[in-house]
Amino acid sequence: MMSNNAALIERDLSVLWHPCTQMKDCETLPPIPIKRGQGVWLEDFEGNRYIDAVSSWWVNLFGHANPRINAAVRDQLEKLEHVILAGFSHEPVVELSERLVKLTPEGLSRCFFADNGSSAVEVALKMSFHYWRNLGKTGKHKFITLENSYHGETLGALAVGNVALFKETYDPLLMRAISAPSPDAFLREQGTSPGEHAAKIFDQMEELLERHAEETCAVIVEPLIQCAGGMRMYDPLYLSLLRDACDRHDVHLIADEIAVGFGRTGTMFACEQAGISPDFICLSKGLTAGYLPLSVVLTSERVYQAFYDDFEKLTAFLHSHSYTGNPLACRAALATLDIFESDNVIEKNRALATKMQQVTEPFRTHPNVGDVRQLGMTLAIEMVKDKEKKIPFPWQQRRGLKVYQYALGKGVLLRPLGNVVYFMPPYVITPEQIEHLAETAWRGIEIAVAA
Ligand SMILES: *Cc1c(COP(=O)(O)O)cnc(C)c1O
């Protein structure tokens, strides 16, 4: 029996340890207990409502309590909640695999399921390494990653990530990855286009591949947007150059589309914008539209065949997670794909993306906004101390947190990444709600930069 926020907060703070949180902050900024969700709205125990402008950490696609996904999960619940996927199978996981093979870039024909994004990254890394080993290339045991990249929190995923805030503390525990400079368009010189910048930065990747190909299993990238790294975006040219170079050097390409997949960049998958097929694609987050934890790695028939042999040869991929391919999660994913198809979502999102672009146009001339960047349904506004020189505010000042607090008071959940305020809303947001996001962000930024 819970009727107000305070009582639940008190119980929460006496037993919980929240993710990605300095718990001491909760003394002044306690967690907000949510009673129900409906569409873009989250509602607390006192009737306050918030627009979920970050899609509850980039997972929600079609709103909270979506009737169609609810119905699918409910239907599945009456039939089969879960079954072991080794030695057994079920209809939702088969159908989902068939549809993902059709939907993802050409050449990806095999689905291996896990239950969260980091695990999918671990699967791709291990599979790539193991593939080369099965081919007798035991010297390949390294990975190349981009600076400012993020691939998850488990030790393997953390090792190929590159955001200091998440990684540095654990450095002694991590395998050594080789890092290449990011093609991040924000870092380009004035007068250079994002494409020119990507091509120039790629030279260093080419050099690393030349030097390390013999010992490298794969290059892992977040296609087009380095999300956790501050929604930094780069030109698709980098991906086509990378695909070509990986082929020439006999190195795999792993596309981590955990955040950018399912329409966030304006196309179903970000790789499509470069016209490439990776050797591995990792999907999670939007896969179930924010309903249930599920992830999948798709790979090629060539990789699959390298593991296919008599058991005694010990070439099998002996990796599993307890909730691998959970039927409820697969049904949520199937309902999600149904909505994409029947509602022509990718097409319709274009109007919403244009709206986001229009309402944030005035931010470009704000004296403390260093960049407004957008790809499809992801839009980021970067606060800077010095607009000309793009000098950031010191992170210790926590300016983003001031935007967060202001926005909550205005009924908007914005959760800036450092100095980067961004919108990554569910696709059911309305043009009027987008206007409200922009107004709130504007006022929030004014307060944050003045402080
Ligand atoms: C969120 C994310 C992950 C990790 O997924 P989890 O489900 O949080 O483990 C990996 N890669 C990218 C690009 C992500 O954004």
PDBQT file of the ligand as one rigid body, heavy atoms in Angstrom, charges set to zero:
ROOT
HETATM    1  C1  LIG A 501      23.532   0.412 -23.718  1.00  0.00    +0.000 C 
HETATM    2  C2  LIG A 501      24.616  -0.034 -24.616  1.00  0.00    +0.000 A 
HETATM    3  C3  LIG A 501      25.291  -1.253 -24.397  1.00  0.00    +0.000 A 
HETATM    4  C4  LIG A 501      25.035  -2.120 -23.189  1.00  0.00    +0.000 C 
HETATM    5  O1  LIG A 501      23.757  -2.608 -23.126  1.00  0.00    +0.000 OA
HETATM    6  P1  LIG A 501      23.193  -3.074 -21.683  1.00  0.00    +0.000 P 
HETATM    7  O2  LIG A 501      21.902  -3.723 -21.991  1.00  0.00    +0.000 OA
HETATM    8  O3  LIG A 501      23.060  -1.826 -20.877  1.00  0.00    +0.000 OA
HETATM    9  O4  LIG A 501      24.189  -4.013 -21.106  1.00  0.00    +0.000 OA
HETATM   10  C5  LIG A 501      26.231  -1.632 -25.321  1.00  0.00    +0.000 A 
HETATM   11  N1  LIG A 501      26.518  -0.871 -26.391  1.00  0.00    +0.000 NA
HETATM   12  C6  LIG A 501      25.891   0.295 -26.634  1.00  0.00    +0.000 A 
HETATM   13  C7  LIG A 501      26.239   1.076 -27.857  1.00  0.00    +0.000 C 
HETATM   14  C8  LIG A 501      24.939   0.778 -25.740  1.00  0.00    +0.000 A 
HETATM   15  O5  LIG A 501      24.373   1.969 -25.927  1.00  0.00    +0.000 OA
ENDROOT
TORSDOF 0
